[in-house]
Amino acid sequence: SSMGAASGELTLSVGDDGPGVPASLRDRLFNPRFTTREDGTGMGLFGARKALQELGGDAGHVAPPQGGAQFWLKVPALAA
C-alpha cells in the first residue's frame, strides 16, 4: 500500500501468485451481476467499486506480467 501525499489518497494493492483472472473475463470483473460462481450474485466487486467512486475513489484489476492477479483500491482522504 502507499499514500499519495500530494493527492491525499490511499491506494491499497492486494495480489497473489495464483492462476490469475483469464483474459476473456477481465473486462467484465466489475460489471453488475457478472459472476463465475454458481451461488454468486455478481454484486461484490461492482458494489465495492461503485461505493468508492461515490467517495471520489476507484477500484480496479491488473494482470501482473509474472502471473497472478492484483486488485487495487483507491480511497480519497476524507476531510475531518
C-alpha positions as CSV (number, residue, x, y, z in Angstrom):
1,S,0.0,0.0,0.0
2,S,1.1,3.6,-0.5
3,M,-0.1,7.0,0.5
4,G,-0.1,9.7,-2.2
5,A,1.0,12.8,-0.2
6,A,0.2,15.3,-2.9
7,S,-3.2,13.9,-3.8
8,G,-4.3,12.9,-0.2
9,E,-5.3,9.4,-1.2
10,L,-4.5,5.9,-0.1
11,T,-4.0,3.2,-2.7
12,L,-4.1,-0.4,-1.4
13,S,-3.0,-3.2,-3.7
14,V,-3.5,-6.9,-3.0
15,G,-2.1,-9.6,-5.2
16,D,-1.4,-13.3,-5.4
17,D,0.7,-15.7,-7.4
18,G,-2.2,-18.0,-8.4
19,P,-3.5,-18.6,-11.9
20,G,-4.9,-15.0,-12.3
21,V,-8.1,-13.9,-14.0
22,P,-8.5,-15.3,-17.5
23,A,-8.1,-12.5,-20.2
24,S,-11.5,-13.2,-21.5
25,L,-13.1,-12.2,-18.2
26,R,-11.0,-9.2,-17.1
27,D,-13.2,-6.5,-18.8
28,R,-16.3,-7.8,-17.1
29,L,-15.0,-8.2,-13.5
30,F,-16.7,-5.0,-12.2
31,N,-19.9,-5.4,-14.2
32,P,-23.1,-5.8,-12.2
33,R,-24.4,-9.4,-11.9
34,F,-21.2,-10.9,-13.5
35,T,-20.1,-13.9,-11.6
36,T,-18.2,-17.2,-12.2
37,R,-19.6,-18.8,-9.1
38,E,-22.7,-20.9,-9.2
39,D,-24.0,-19.3,-6.0
40,G,-22.6,-15.8,-6.7
41,T,-24.7,-12.6,-7.2
42,G,-22.0,-10.7,-9.1
43,M,-22.5,-7.6,-6.9
44,G,-19.4,-7.7,-4.7
45,L,-16.8,-6.1,-6.9
46,F,-19.4,-3.9,-8.6
47,G,-20.7,-2.6,-5.3
48,A,-17.3,-2.0,-3.8
49,R,-16.2,0.0,-6.9
50,K,-19.4,1.9,-7.0
51,A,-19.1,2.9,-3.3
52,L,-15.5,4.0,-3.8
53,Q,-16.4,6.0,-6.9
54,E,-19.2,7.8,-5.0
55,L,-16.5,8.9,-2.5
56,G,-14.1,10.1,-5.3
57,G,-12.0,6.9,-5.3
58,D,-11.9,3.8,-7.5
59,A,-11.0,0.1,-7.7
60,G,-9.5,-2.0,-10.5
61,H,-7.6,-5.1,-11.5
62,V,-4.3,-5.6,-13.2
63,A,-2.7,-8.7,-14.6
64,P,1.0,-8.7,-13.5
65,P,3.4,-9.9,-16.1
66,Q,4.8,-12.5,-13.7
67,G,1.3,-14.0,-13.3
68,G,-1.3,-14.0,-10.6
69,A,-3.9,-11.3,-10.0
70,Q,-3.7,-7.9,-8.4
71,F,-6.6,-5.7,-7.3
72,W,-6.3,-2.1,-6.1
73,L,-8.5,0.2,-4.1
74,K,-8.0,4.0,-4.2
75,V,-9.5,5.8,-1.3
76,P,-9.5,9.6,-1.1
77,A,-8.7,11.4,2.1
78,L,-11.8,12.5,3.9
79,A,-12.0,15.9,5.5
80,A,-12.5,15.8,9.2
